[in-house]
Amino acid sequence: MEHKEIYDLLKTLGIPVAYNHFDVSQNAVPPFIAYRENTPDTFKADGRTYYRPYEFEIELVTEKKDVALEKTIEELLNTNNIPYDKSDEVWDEAEKIFHNFYEI
């Protein structure tokens, strides 16, 4: 999956989506998603790279625990045959927001 494909897929959720972060001028209000490319495990041999997959982290930011939105994201990934791992939820006390991370 490439950048445009993941962006287009995430936009179907109907909430703001940005690569890595929103500019301050955008004044993004939760819920929103930021996604970023992770360092992939590449297949290398004989001094060259044969396969370099794109791997992404999807960060869902909400003001309160939103089980329904999390389920919607997981169903979207499953429906599109995108395997994912979900990591621990993080509460940001200073910002008063939740962060949920999906690795695809």
N, C-alpha and C positions, 0 to 999 in steps of 0.2 A: 504494500500500500504506500502510495506516495503522498506528498504534502497536499496537493489539491484534492485528492480523493478523501483523505481524512477530514479536511476542512469542510468539504461539501457534505459529507456524512454527518458531522457534528452540527452543522447549520440546520439540519432537519429537526433538531430538538427545539428550535424556536427560542433559544436564549443566546445572548452575545457570545461570540467565539473569537479568539485571537491567538496568533502564534506567539508563544512565550509570555507576553504580557500586553496589557492595554496601556496606551499612552495616558498620562495624567489628564490631558485635555479631553479624553473620551469619557472620563468620570463613570466608569463601569460600576454598576450596582448589582450585587448578587441577586439571583444566581447567574453565574457566568462560567465559561470554560476557557482555560488557557491550555494549549497543548505545545509540546516541544519534542524535538528529536533527541532520542537517547543514543549513546554510543552502541552500535550494534556488535554482535559477535559475527565476525566475518570468516569466510572460509578462504584460507590462503595456503598455497603450496608452490614450490618451485619458484619462489621469488615474485609471485604475483597474487593478486586478489581475484578469486574466481566468483565469489558471491558476497554481496554486501546488502543485506536486507535493511529496509527502513524500520526502525523501532521508535515508538512514540510513547510519551507519558501524557495522559490526559488528566488535567487537574480541574475538578469541579469545586467551585467556591459557592457556599451558601451561608445565609445568616442564621439558619436553624437547620437541624437535621431534617433532610428531605428524602425520606425513604422512597417515595414515589418517583422522584426524579432519578435517584440512583438506580432504581429498578428499570426505568425507561432507558437509561444509558446502557445497562447490562443487556436488556432485550435487543436494543439496536445493534450492539456488538455481536450478540449471538445470532440474530437474524441474518447478519451479513457475514457469518462464518469467520469472525475475527476473535481468535483466542485472546484472553486477557487475564491479568492478575490484578487483584485489588489489594492495595496496601492499607496499613492502618490509617484510620481517620485522625486528623490533627485539628485541635481547637486552638486558634490563635487568640489568646486573651487580649492582646493589645488592640487588635483589629475587630474583635468580636465576630469572627467568622470561622466556619468549618472548611477544611480542605480534605477532599477525597481524591485519591490518586489511582488511576488505572494505567497499567502498562500493557501495551499491545505490540 
